[in-house]
Amino acid sequence: MQHLHVARTLPADTATVFAVLADHAGYARLPGVRSATLRRRGDDSRDGVGAERVLRLPGLTLVERITEYAPGRALGYRIIESPLPIEHLGARLLLEPRGDRATLVEWSARLRATTPVIGAAVERAVARQMALAYATALRLWTRRLR
């Protein structure tokens, strides 16, 4: 099993940062994401718990289900459909205020391979790519919030 974690302080209050992180459509502005749409609205709000986001990347489509939606505090999700040979056990973005105009975002996830024999190598490769994607997203959101 692989655990990944990236963290970055973004230059905005927790409410503003959460609005950016929770907005499914905003993910389409990240490098490599061709489109980001909703397949299903959340139970209590559009991007809330139960929402299913479809992210189309070059040669790859992922479907994520929102599992936690706590405005200004946390956003959790699980990849429920993927062509990758992994089981995504969940991810969580935790927000912590750092003064009035800054928010620490900690993005963590767990996954494990579904293929025997080469599973460990697949896990490591996918985890590295996911950690890189998380770090890139946090860097870009930092620039946009300045």
DSSP file with accessible surface (Angstrom, degrees, kcal/mol):
  #  RESIDUE AA STRUCTURE BP1 BP2  ACC     N-H-->O    O-->H-N    N-H-->O    O-->H-N    TCO  KAPPA ALPHA  PHI   PSI    X-CA   Y-CA   Z-CA
    1    1 A M              0   0   94      0, 0.0     2,-0.4     0, 0.0   111,-0.2   0.000 360.0 360.0 360.0 142.5    0.0    0.0    0.0
    2    2 A Q  E     -A  111   0A  50    109,-3.1   109,-2.1   121,-0.0     2,-0.4  -0.913 360.0-166.0-111.7 136.8    1.2    3.5   -0.8
    3    3 A H  E     -A  110   0A 131     -2,-0.4     2,-0.4   107,-0.2   107,-0.2  -0.982  11.1-172.2-116.1 130.9    0.5    6.6    1.3
    4    4 A L  E     +A  109   0A  13    105,-2.7   105,-2.1    -2,-0.4     2,-0.3  -0.945   6.3 177.4-126.4 151.0    1.2   10.0   -0.3
    5    5 A H  E     +A  108   0A 103     -2,-0.4     2,-0.3   103,-0.2   103,-0.2  -0.966   5.5 172.4-152.7 129.2    1.2   13.4    1.3
    6    6 A V  E     -A  107   0A  24    101,-2.3   101,-3.2    -2,-0.3     2,-0.3  -0.971  10.3-170.6-132.7 152.7    1.9   16.9    0.0
    7    7 A A  E     +A  106   0A  53     -2,-0.3     2,-0.3    99,-0.2    99,-0.2  -0.992   9.9 165.3-143.9 149.6    1.4   20.2    1.8
    8    8 A R  E     -A  105   0A  88     97,-1.9    97,-2.9    -2,-0.3     2,-0.6  -0.955  33.7-122.7-161.1 145.7    1.5   23.8    0.9
    9    9 A T  E     -A  104   0A  68     -2,-0.3    95,-0.3    95,-0.2    -2,-0.0  -0.836  28.8-155.4 -93.7 123.5    0.4   27.1    2.4
   10   10 A L  E     -A  103   0A   1     93,-3.4    93,-2.5    -2,-0.6     2,-1.9  -0.794  21.5-118.6-100.7 145.6   -1.9   29.0    0.0
   11   11 A P  S    S+     0   0   46      0, 0.0     2,-0.3     0, 0.0    91,-0.2  -0.337  82.7  71.0 -85.6  60.6   -2.3   32.8    0.2
   12   12 A A  S    S-     0   0   11     -2,-1.9    -2,-0.2    91,-0.1    89,-0.1  -0.980  86.5 -85.1-161.4 163.0   -6.0   33.1    1.1
   13   13 A D     >  -     0   0   65     -2,-0.3     4,-2.5    88,-0.2     5,-0.2  -0.208  47.6-102.5 -69.9 164.7   -8.4   32.4    3.9
   14   14 A T  H  > S+     0   0   34     88,-0.2     4,-2.8     1,-0.2    58,-0.4   0.849 119.4  55.1 -61.7 -35.6   -9.9   28.9    4.4
   15   15 A A  H  > S+     0   0   63      2,-0.2     4,-2.1     1,-0.2    -1,-0.2   0.928 111.5  44.1 -64.4 -43.7  -13.3   29.7    2.8
   16   16 A T  H  > S+     0   0   58      2,-0.2     4,-1.7     1,-0.2    -2,-0.2   0.933 115.0  48.2 -66.3 -44.9  -11.6   31.0   -0.4
   17   17 A V  H  X S+     0   0    0     -4,-2.5     4,-2.6     1,-0.2     5,-0.2   0.933 110.9  50.9 -62.9 -43.9   -9.2   28.1   -0.6
   18   18 A F  H  X S+     0   0    8     -4,-2.8     4,-2.8     1,-0.2     5,-0.3   0.916 105.9  55.7 -61.2 -41.4  -12.0   25.6    0.0
   19   19 A A  H  X S+     0   0   60     -4,-2.1     4,-1.1     1,-0.2    -1,-0.2   0.898 110.8  45.4 -58.5 -38.6  -14.1   27.1   -2.8
   20   20 A V  H  < S+     0   0   43     -4,-1.7     3,-0.3     1,-0.2    -2,-0.2   0.941 115.4  46.0 -68.8 -47.0  -11.2   26.6   -5.2
   21   21 A L  H  < S+     0   0    0     -4,-2.6    -2,-0.2     1,-0.2    -1,-0.2   0.846 114.9  46.2 -66.3 -35.3  -10.6   23.0   -4.1
   22   22 A A  H  < S+     0   0    4     -4,-2.8     2,-0.9    -5,-0.2    -1,-0.2   0.692  85.4  99.9 -84.1 -18.6  -14.2   21.9   -4.1
   23   23 A D    >X  -     0   0   39     -4,-1.1     3,-0.9    -3,-0.3     4,-0.6  -0.566  56.0-164.2 -76.1 105.0  -15.1   23.4   -7.5
   24   24 A H  G >4 S+     0   0   20     -2,-0.9     3,-1.3     1,-0.2     4,-0.4   0.878  85.3  58.1 -56.7 -40.6  -15.0   20.5   -9.9
   25   25 A A  G >4 S+     0   0   40      1,-0.3     3,-1.5     2,-0.2    -1,-0.2   0.835  95.0  65.6 -63.2 -30.4  -15.0   22.8  -13.0
   26   26 A G  G X4 S+     0   0    4     -3,-0.9     3,-1.7     1,-0.3    -1,-0.3   0.755  85.7  71.2 -64.9 -22.2  -11.8   24.5  -11.8
   27   27 A Y  G X< S+     0   0   10     -3,-1.3     3,-1.8    -4,-0.6    -1,-0.3   0.768  82.9  71.4 -67.3 -21.0   -9.8   21.3  -12.2
   28   28 A A  G <  S+     0   0   40     -3,-1.5    -1,-0.3    -4,-0.4    -2,-0.2   0.694  89.6  62.5 -67.7 -15.6  -10.1   21.6  -16.0
   29   29 A R  G <  S+     0   0  153     -3,-1.7    -1,-0.3    -4,-0.2    -2,-0.2   0.440  83.8  99.3 -88.9   1.1   -7.6   24.5  -15.7
   30   30 A L  S X  S-     0   0   19     -3,-1.8     3,-1.9    -4,-0.1   107,-0.1  -0.604  90.3 -90.1 -85.8 148.9   -4.9   22.2  -14.3
   31   31 A P  T 3  S+     0   0   89      0, 0.0    -1,-0.1     0, 0.0     3,-0.1  -0.291 111.2  14.4 -58.1 134.6   -2.2   21.0  -16.7
   32   32 A G  T 3  S+     0   0   47      1,-0.2     2,-0.7    -4,-0.1    -4,-0.1   0.296  94.3 116.2  85.8 -10.0   -3.1   17.7  -18.3
   33   33 A V    <   -     0   0   23     -3,-1.9    24,-0.2    -6,-0.2    -1,-0.2  -0.829  39.5-177.3 -95.5 114.3   -6.8   17.9  -17.4
   34   34 A R        -     0   0  177     22,-3.0     2,-0.3    -2,-0.7    23,-0.2   0.844  67.6  -8.6 -79.7 -35.9   -8.8   18.1  -20.6
   35   35 A S  E     -B   56   0A  35     21,-1.3    21,-2.6    -8,-0.1     2,-0.4  -0.985  50.7-160.0-158.2 155.8  -12.2   18.4  -18.9
   36   36 A A  E     +B   55   0A  11     -2,-0.3     2,-0.3    19,-0.2    19,-0.2  -0.947  27.7 159.9-140.1 113.5  -13.8   18.2  -15.5
   37   37 A T  E     -B   54   0A  60     17,-2.2    17,-3.3    -2,-0.4     2,-0.5  -0.851  38.9-109.5-130.6 166.7  -17.5   17.6  -15.3
   38   38 A L  E     +B   53   0A  42     -2,-0.3    15,-0.2    15,-0.2     3,-0.1  -0.866  21.5 179.9 -98.8 130.2  -20.1   16.3  -12.8
   39   39 A R  E    S+     0   0A 117     13,-3.3     2,-0.3    -2,-0.5    14,-0.2   0.731  81.5  13.8 -91.2 -29.7  -21.8   13.0  -13.5
   40   40 A R  E    S-B   52   0A 110     12,-1.2    12,-2.3     6,-0.1    -1,-0.4  -0.990  78.8-124.8-147.9 134.9  -23.8   13.3  -10.3
   41   41 A R        -     0   0  150     -2,-0.3     5,-0.2    10,-0.2     6,-0.2  -0.419  38.3 -99.2 -71.6 156.5  -24.6   16.3   -8.0
   42   42 A G        -     0   0    8      4,-1.7     8,-0.2     3,-0.6     7,-0.2  -0.209  31.7-109.5 -71.0 165.5  -23.8   16.0   -4.4
   43   43 A D  S    S+     0   0   96      6,-3.3     7,-0.1     1,-0.2     3,-0.1   0.918 111.3  13.1 -64.9 -45.9  -26.6   15.2   -1.9
   44   44 A D  S    S+     0   0  164      5,-0.3     2,-0.3     1,-0.3    -1,-0.2   0.614 136.2  16.6-108.5 -19.0  -26.8   18.7   -0.2
   45   45 A S  S >  S-     0   0   33      4,-0.2     3,-1.7     1,-0.1    -3,-0.6  -0.981  83.8 -99.9-150.2 160.6  -24.8   20.8   -2.6
   46   46 A R  T 3  S+     0   0  108     -2,-0.3    -4,-1.7     1,-0.3    -1,-0.1   0.883 122.4  25.1 -49.5 -50.5  -23.5   20.6   -6.2
   47   47 A D  T 3  S+     0   0    9     -6,-0.2    -1,-0.3     4,-0.1     3,-0.1   0.222 105.9 109.2-102.3  16.7  -19.9   19.5   -5.3
   48   48 A G  S X  S-     0   0    1     -3,-1.7     3,-2.6     1,-0.2    18,-0.3   0.076  79.5 -34.9 -84.3-167.5  -20.8   18.0   -1.9
   49   49 A V  T 3  S+     0   0   63      1,-0.3    -6,-3.3    -7,-0.2    -5,-0.3  -0.200 129.9  23.6 -52.7 132.2  -20.9   14.5   -0.5
   50   50 A G  T 3  S+     0   0    9     16,-2.7    -1,-0.3     1,-0.3    17,-0.1   0.155  87.3 135.6  94.2 -16.2  -22.0   12.0   -3.2
   51   51 A A    <   -     0   0    0     -3,-2.6    15,-2.6    -6,-0.1     2,-0.5  -0.334  44.7-148.1 -62.5 144.1  -21.0   14.2   -6.1
   52   52 A E  E     -BC  40  65A  19    -12,-2.3   -13,-3.3    13,-0.2   -12,-1.2  -0.973  10.3-162.2-120.0 116.9  -19.2   12.3   -8.8
   53   53 A R  E     -BC  38  64A   1     11,-2.6    11,-2.8    -2,-0.5     2,-0.6  -0.828   5.8-152.2-100.3 134.2  -16.6   14.2  -10.8
   54   54 A V  E     -BC  37  63A   9    -17,-3.3   -17,-2.2    -2,-0.4     2,-0.5  -0.937  11.5-169.4-107.7 117.5  -15.3   13.0  -14.2
   55   55 A L  E     -BC  36  62A  12      7,-2.8     7,-2.7    -2,-0.6     2,-0.6  -0.937   5.4-158.8-109.7 120.8  -11.8   14.1  -15.0
   56   56 A R  E     +BC  35  61A 107    -21,-2.6   -22,-3.0    -2,-0.5   -21,-1.3  -0.907  17.1 171.6-103.6 120.6  -10.6   13.5  -18.5
   57   57 A L  E >   - C   0  60A  43      3,-3.6     3,-2.1    -2,-0.6     2,-0.3  -0.719  52.5 -65.9-115.7 167.2   -6.8   13.3  -19.0
   58   58 A P  T 3  S-     0   0   74      0, 0.0     3,-0.1     0, 0.0    -1,-0.0  -0.398 121.8 -11.6 -58.3 115.5   -4.9   12.4  -22.1
   59   59 A G  T 3  S+     0   0   86     -2,-0.3     2,-0.3     1,-0.1    -3,-0.0   0.607 127.1  82.5  72.5  13.8   -5.7    8.7  -22.6
   60   60 A L  E <   -C   57   0A  40     -3,-2.1    -3,-3.6     2,-0.0     2,-0.4  -0.984  52.4-168.0-154.4 131.6   -7.3    8.4  -19.1
   61   61 A T  E     -C   56   0A  63     -2,-0.3     2,-0.4    -5,-0.2    -5,-0.2  -0.995  12.2-170.9-123.1 129.7  -10.7    9.1  -17.5
   62   62 A L  E     -C   55   0A  20     -7,-2.7    -7,-2.8    -2,-0.4     2,-0.5  -0.929  10.1-155.8-116.4 144.1  -11.1    9.0  -13.8
   63   63 A V  E     -CD  54  81A   5     18,-2.2    17,-2.9    -2,-0.4    18,-1.4  -0.988  14.0-169.2-119.2 125.3  -14.3    9.2  -11.8
   64   64 A E  E     -CD  53  79A  11    -11,-2.8   -11,-2.6    -2,-0.5     2,-0.5  -0.906   9.9-152.3-113.2 142.4  -14.1   10.5   -8.2
   65   65 A R  E     -CD  52  78A  90     13,-2.9    13,-1.9    -2,-0.4     2,-0.4  -0.963  21.3-125.9-113.5 128.5  -16.8   10.4   -5.6
   66   66 A I  E     + D   0  77A   3    -15,-2.6   -16,-2.7    -2,-0.5    11,-0.3  -0.575  32.0 171.8 -72.7 127.1  -16.8   13.1   -2.9
   67   67 A T  E     +     0   0A  78      9,-2.2     2,-0.3    -2,-0.4    10,-0.2   0.563  65.5  30.9-112.5 -16.7  -16.9   11.4    0.5
   68   68 A E  E     + D   0  76A  57      8,-1.5     8,-2.3   -20,-0.1     2,-0.3  -0.986  55.1 175.0-146.9 135.1  -16.3   14.4    2.8
   69   69 A Y  E     + D   0  75A  73     -2,-0.3     6,-0.2     6,-0.2   -20,-0.2  -0.823  13.2 155.4-145.8  95.2  -17.4   18.0    2.4
   70   70 A A  E >>  - D   0  74A  10      4,-2.9     3,-2.9    -2,-0.3     4,-2.3  -0.858  42.2-129.7-124.3  90.7  -16.7   20.3    5.3
   71   71 A P  T 34 S+     0   0   81      0, 0.0   -56,-0.1     0, 0.0   -57,-0.1  -0.123  89.7   6.3 -48.1 130.8  -16.5   23.9    3.9
   72   72 A G  T 34 S+     0   0   14    -58,-0.4   -57,-0.1   -57,-0.2     3,-0.1   0.357 133.6  53.1  79.3  -4.1  -13.4   25.7    5.2
   73   73 A R  T <4 S-     0   0  163     -3,-2.9    22,-3.3     1,-0.3     2,-0.3   0.711 106.7  -9.2-127.1 -52.5  -12.0   22.5    6.8
   74   74 A A  E  <  -DE  70  94A   1     -4,-2.3    -4,-2.9    20,-0.2     2,-0.4  -0.997  35.8-164.2-158.7 151.2  -11.8   19.4    4.6
   75   75 A L  E     -DE  69  93A   0     18,-2.2    18,-3.3    -2,-0.3     2,-0.3  -0.989  18.0-174.3-137.6 125.0  -12.7   17.7    1.3
   76   76 A G  E     +DE  68  92A   2     -8,-2.3    -9,-2.2    -2,-0.4    -8,-1.5  -0.906   8.1 163.8-121.2 150.8  -12.4   14.0    0.9
   77   77 A Y  E     -DE  66  91A   4     14,-2.3    14,-2.7    -2,-0.3     2,-0.4  -0.980  22.5-146.7-155.7 165.8  -12.9   11.8   -2.2
   78   78 A R  E     -D   65   0A  90    -13,-1.9   -13,-2.9    -2,-0.3     2,-0.6  -0.998  24.5-123.3-135.9 137.8  -12.3    8.4   -3.7
   79   79 A I  E     +D   64   0A  16     -2,-0.4     9,-0.5   -15,-0.2   -15,-0.3  -0.742  33.0 175.0 -78.8 118.7  -11.5    7.4   -7.2
   80   80 A I  E     +     0   0A  41    -17,-2.9     2,-0.4    -2,-0.6   -16,-0.2   0.600  63.8  35.4-104.5 -15.4  -14.2    4.9   -8.0
   81   81 A E  E     +D   63   0A  90    -18,-1.4   -18,-2.2     0, 0.0    -1,-0.3  -0.982  68.2 139.8-141.4 129.5  -13.5    4.3  -11.7
   82   82 A S        -     0   0   41     -2,-0.4   -20,-0.1   -20,-0.2     4,-0.1  -0.946  48.7-137.2-163.2 144.3  -10.1    4.2  -13.3
   83   83 A P  S    S+     0   0   90      0, 0.0   -21,-0.1     0, 0.0    -1,-0.0   0.560  77.1 106.1 -80.9  -6.1   -8.3    2.1  -16.0
   84   84 A L  S    S-     0   0   59      1,-0.1     2,-2.0     2,-0.1    -2,-0.1  -0.434  83.5-117.8 -73.2 147.8   -5.2    2.1  -13.7
   85   85 A P  S    S+     0   0   44      0, 0.0    29,-2.3     0, 0.0    30,-0.6  -0.281  81.7  98.7 -82.4  54.0   -4.4   -1.2  -12.0
   86   86 A I  E     - F   0 113A  18     -2,-2.0     2,-0.6    27,-0.3    27,-0.3  -0.954  67.5-134.7-135.2 157.1   -4.9    0.4   -8.5
   87   87 A E  E     - F   0 112A  69     25,-3.8    25,-2.1    -2,-0.3     2,-0.7  -0.976  22.6-144.9-109.2 119.5   -7.5    0.6   -5.8
   88   88 A H  E     - F   0 111A   5     -2,-0.6    23,-0.2    -9,-0.5     3,-0.1  -0.782  13.0-170.8 -86.9 116.9   -7.8    4.2   -4.6
   89   89 A L  E     -     0   0A  28     21,-2.3    22,-0.2    -2,-0.7     2,-0.1   0.508  55.1 -68.7 -90.5  -4.0   -8.6    3.9   -0.9
   90   90 A G  E     - F   0 110A  16     20,-0.8    20,-2.1   -11,-0.0     2,-0.3  -0.415  38.5-136.5 132.4 154.1   -9.3    7.6   -0.5
   91   91 A A  E     -EF  77 109A   8    -14,-2.7   -14,-2.3    18,-0.2     2,-0.4  -0.963  14.2-165.4-137.9 154.8   -7.8   11.1   -0.5
   92   92 A R  E     -EF  76 108A 100     16,-2.6    16,-2.5    -2,-0.3     2,-0.6  -0.993  12.9-156.4-146.9 134.6   -8.4   14.0    1.8
   93   93 A L  E     -EF  75 107A   0    -18,-3.3   -18,-2.2    -2,-0.4     2,-0.5  -0.966  19.5-165.6-108.9 115.6   -7.5   17.7    1.6
   94   94 A L  E     -EF  74 106A  61     12,-2.7    12,-2.5    -2,-0.6     2,-0.4  -0.905   3.2-155.4-106.5 130.1   -7.3   19.2    5.1
   95   95 A L  E     + F   0 105A  11    -22,-3.3    10,-0.2    -2,-0.5   -81,-0.0  -0.890  12.2 179.8-110.1 136.2   -7.3   22.9    5.5
   96   96 A E  E     - F   0 104A  76      8,-2.2     8,-3.2    -2,-0.4   -23,-0.1  -0.990  29.4-119.5-135.8 122.9   -5.8   24.7    8.5
   97   97 A P  E     - F   0 103A  81      0, 0.0     2,-0.3     0, 0.0     6,-0.3  -0.322  19.5-168.6 -62.7 142.7   -5.8   28.5    8.9
   98   98 A R        -     0   0  114      4,-3.1     3,-0.3     1,-0.4     2,-0.1  -0.759  66.6 -49.3-127.4  77.8   -2.5   30.3    9.1
   99   99 A G  S    S-     0   0   60     -2,-0.3     3,-0.5     1,-0.2    -1,-0.4  -0.356  92.7 -52.7  81.6-167.5   -3.5   33.8   10.1
  100  100 A D  S    S+     0   0  148      1,-0.2    -1,-0.2    -3,-0.1   -87,-0.1   0.749 134.8  33.6 -78.1 -24.9   -6.3   35.7    8.4
  101  101 A R  S    S+     0   0  209     -3,-0.3     2,-0.3   -89,-0.1    -1,-0.2   0.041 106.3  66.0-127.1  29.5   -4.9   35.4    4.8
  102  102 A A        -     0   0   21     -3,-0.5    -4,-3.1   -91,-0.2     2,-0.4  -0.997  51.2-166.3-150.8 148.0   -3.2   32.0    4.5
  103  103 A T  E     -AF  10  97A   0    -93,-2.5   -93,-3.4    -2,-0.3     2,-0.5  -0.989  17.1-139.4-138.4 126.4   -4.3   28.4    4.6
  104  104 A L  E     -AF   9  96A  22     -8,-3.2    -8,-2.2    -2,-0.4     2,-0.5  -0.742  21.2-161.9 -80.9 126.8   -2.2   25.3    5.0
  105  105 A V  E     -AF   8  95A   0    -97,-2.9   -97,-1.9    -2,-0.5     2,-0.5  -0.966   6.2-169.4-112.7 123.2   -3.5   22.6    2.7
  106  106 A E  E     -AF   7  94A  54    -12,-2.5   -12,-2.7    -2,-0.5     2,-0.6  -0.967   4.7-168.6-112.0 120.2   -2.4   19.0    3.4
  107  107 A W  E     +AF   6  93A   9   -101,-3.2  -101,-2.3    -2,-0.5     2,-0.3  -0.939  13.8 168.7-113.1 115.3   -3.4   16.6    0.6
  108  108 A S  E     +AF   5  92A  45    -16,-2.5   -16,-2.6    -2,-0.6     2,-0.3  -0.914   6.7 174.7-127.7 155.9   -3.0   12.9    1.4
  109  109 A A  E     -AF   4  91A   4   -105,-2.1  -105,-2.7    -2,-0.3     2,-0.4  -0.983  16.8-148.4-154.6 159.1   -4.1    9.7   -0.3
  110  110 A R  E     +AF   3  90A 106    -20,-2.1   -21,-2.3    -2,-0.3   -20,-0.8  -0.992  23.2 162.4-131.7 140.8   -3.8    5.9    0.0
  111  111 A L  E     -AF   2  88A   0   -109,-2.1  -109,-3.1    -2,-0.4     2,-0.3  -0.979  16.3-162.7-150.8 160.3   -3.8    3.4   -2.8
  112  112 A R  E     - F   0  87A  98    -25,-2.1   -25,-3.8    -2,-0.3     2,-0.1  -0.993  28.6-105.0-145.7 151.4   -2.8   -0.2   -3.5
  113  113 A A  E     - F   0  86A  19     -2,-0.3   -27,-0.3   -27,-0.3     6,-0.1  -0.369  13.7-158.6 -73.3 150.7   -2.2   -2.2   -6.7
  114  114 A T        +     0   0   87    -29,-2.3   -28,-0.2    -2,-0.1    -1,-0.1   0.367  69.3  85.8-107.8   1.1   -4.7   -4.7   -8.0
  115  115 A T  S    S-     0   0   43    -30,-0.6     4,-0.5     4,-0.1     7,-0.1  -0.885  72.5-134.3-107.3 132.8   -2.2   -6.7  -10.0
  116  116 A P  S    S+     0   0  108      0, 0.0     2,-2.6     0, 0.0    -2,-0.1  -0.248  80.9  16.2 -72.7 169.6   -0.1   -9.5   -8.5
  117  117 A V  S    S+     0   0  150      1,-0.2     3,-0.3     2,-0.0     4,-0.2  -0.350 132.9  38.7  68.6 -65.4    3.6   -9.8   -9.2
  118  118 A I  S  > S+     0   0  106     -2,-2.6     4,-2.1     1,-0.2     3,-0.3   0.356  85.5 108.9 -94.9   9.3    4.3   -6.3  -10.5
  119  119 A G  H  > S+     0   0    7     -4,-0.5     4,-3.0     1,-0.2     5,-0.2   0.870  72.8  52.7 -55.1 -44.7    1.9   -4.6   -8.0
  120  120 A A  H  > S+     0   0   53     -3,-0.3     4,-2.3     1,-0.2    -1,-0.2   0.916 110.9  47.2 -62.7 -41.1    4.6   -2.9   -5.9
  121  121 A A  H  > S+     0   0   52     -3,-0.3     4,-2.3     2,-0.2    -1,-0.2   0.908 113.0  49.3 -66.4 -40.1    6.2   -1.3   -8.9
  122  122 A V  H  X S+     0   0   27     -4,-2.1     4,-2.8     2,-0.2     5,-0.3   0.936 109.9  51.7 -63.8 -46.5    2.8   -0.1  -10.2
  123  123 A E  H  X S+     0   0   24     -4,-3.0     4,-2.7     1,-0.2     5,-0.2   0.934 111.7  46.1 -54.4 -50.6    1.9    1.3   -6.8
  124  124 A R  H  X S+     0   0  116     -4,-2.3     4,-2.4    -5,-0.2    -1,-0.2   0.919 113.7  48.3 -62.1 -43.9    5.1    3.3   -6.5
  125  125 A A  H  X S+     0   0   42     -4,-2.3     4,-2.1     2,-0.2    -2,-0.2   0.933 114.9  44.1 -63.7 -46.2    4.8    4.6  -10.1
  126  126 A V  H  X S+     0   0   18     -4,-2.8     4,-2.8     1,-0.2     5,-0.2   0.927 113.1  51.8 -65.9 -42.7    1.2    5.7   -9.7
  127  127 A A  H  X S+     0   0    8     -4,-2.7     4,-2.7    -5,-0.3     5,-0.2   0.912 108.9  50.9 -61.3 -41.4    1.8    7.2   -6.2
  128  128 A R  H  X S+     0   0  153     -4,-2.4     4,-2.2    -5,-0.2    -1,-0.2   0.931 112.3  46.3 -61.4 -44.6    4.8    9.2   -7.6
  129  129 A Q  H  X S+     0   0  127     -4,-2.1     4,-2.4     2,-0.2    -2,-0.2   0.904 113.3  48.8 -65.5 -40.6    2.6   10.6  -10.5
  130  130 A M  H  X S+     0   0   26     -4,-2.8     4,-2.8     2,-0.2    -2,-0.2   0.929 110.9  49.7 -65.2 -43.8   -0.3   11.4   -8.1
  131  131 A A  H  X S+     0   0   27     -4,-2.7     4,-2.6     1,-0.2     5,-0.2   0.910 111.5  49.7 -62.0 -39.9    2.0   13.2   -5.7
  132  132 A L  H  X S+     0   0   95     -4,-2.2     4,-2.5    -5,-0.2    -1,-0.2   0.924 111.2  49.0 -63.6 -43.4    3.5   15.2   -8.5
  133  133 A A  H  X S+     0   0   56     -4,-2.4     4,-2.6     2,-0.2    -2,-0.2   0.920 111.9  48.9 -63.6 -42.1    0.0   16.1   -9.8
  134  134 A Y  H  X S+     0   0   12     -4,-2.8     4,-2.5     2,-0.2    -2,-0.2   0.938 112.6  47.4 -62.2 -47.7   -1.1   17.2   -6.2
  135  135 A A  H  X S+     0   0   27     -4,-2.6     4,-2.3     1,-0.2    -2,-0.2   0.911 112.5  49.7 -62.6 -40.2    2.0   19.3   -5.8
  136  136 A T  H  X S+     0   0   34     -4,-2.5     4,-2.6     2,-0.2     5,-0.2   0.928 110.3  50.1 -63.9 -45.0    1.6   20.9   -9.2
  137  137 A A  H  X S+     0   0    4     -4,-2.6     4,-2.7     1,-0.2     5,-0.2   0.938 111.1  48.6 -60.3 -45.7   -2.1   21.7   -8.5
  138  138 A L  H  X S+     0   0    2     -4,-2.5     4,-2.1     1,-0.2    -1,-0.2   0.902 111.1  50.8 -63.6 -38.9   -1.2   23.3   -5.1
  139  139 A R  H  X S+     0   0   90     -4,-2.3     4,-2.0    -5,-0.2    -1,-0.2   0.932 112.4  46.2 -62.8 -44.8    1.5   25.4   -6.8
  140  140 A L  H  X S+     0   0   28     -4,-2.6     4,-2.3     1,-0.2    -2,-0.2   0.914 111.6  50.4 -66.6 -41.2   -0.8   26.7   -9.5
  141  141 A W  H  X S+     0   0    7     -4,-2.7     4,-1.8    -5,-0.2    -1,-0.2   0.880 107.0  56.1 -65.1 -33.4   -3.6   27.5   -7.0
  142  142 A T  H  X S+     0   0    3     -4,-2.1     4,-0.7    -5,-0.2    -1,-0.2   0.947 109.2  46.2 -61.0 -47.1   -1.0   29.4   -5.0
  143  143 A R  H >< S+     0   0  147     -4,-2.0     3,-0.8     1,-0.2    -2,-0.2   0.900 112.5  50.1 -62.1 -42.3   -0.2   31.6   -8.0
  144  144 A R  H 3< S+     0   0  115     -4,-2.3    -1,-0.2     1,-0.2    -2,-0.2   0.797 108.3  52.6 -69.5 -27.3   -3.8   32.1   -8.9
  145  145 A L  H 3<        0   0   37     -4,-1.8    -1,-0.2    -3,-0.2    -2,-0.2   0.567 360.0 360.0 -86.4  -8.4   -4.8   33.2   -5.3
  146  146 A R    <<        0   0  201     -3,-0.8  -134,-0.0    -4,-0.7    -3,-0.0  -0.316 360.0 360.0 -72.7 360.0   -2.0   35.8   -5.1
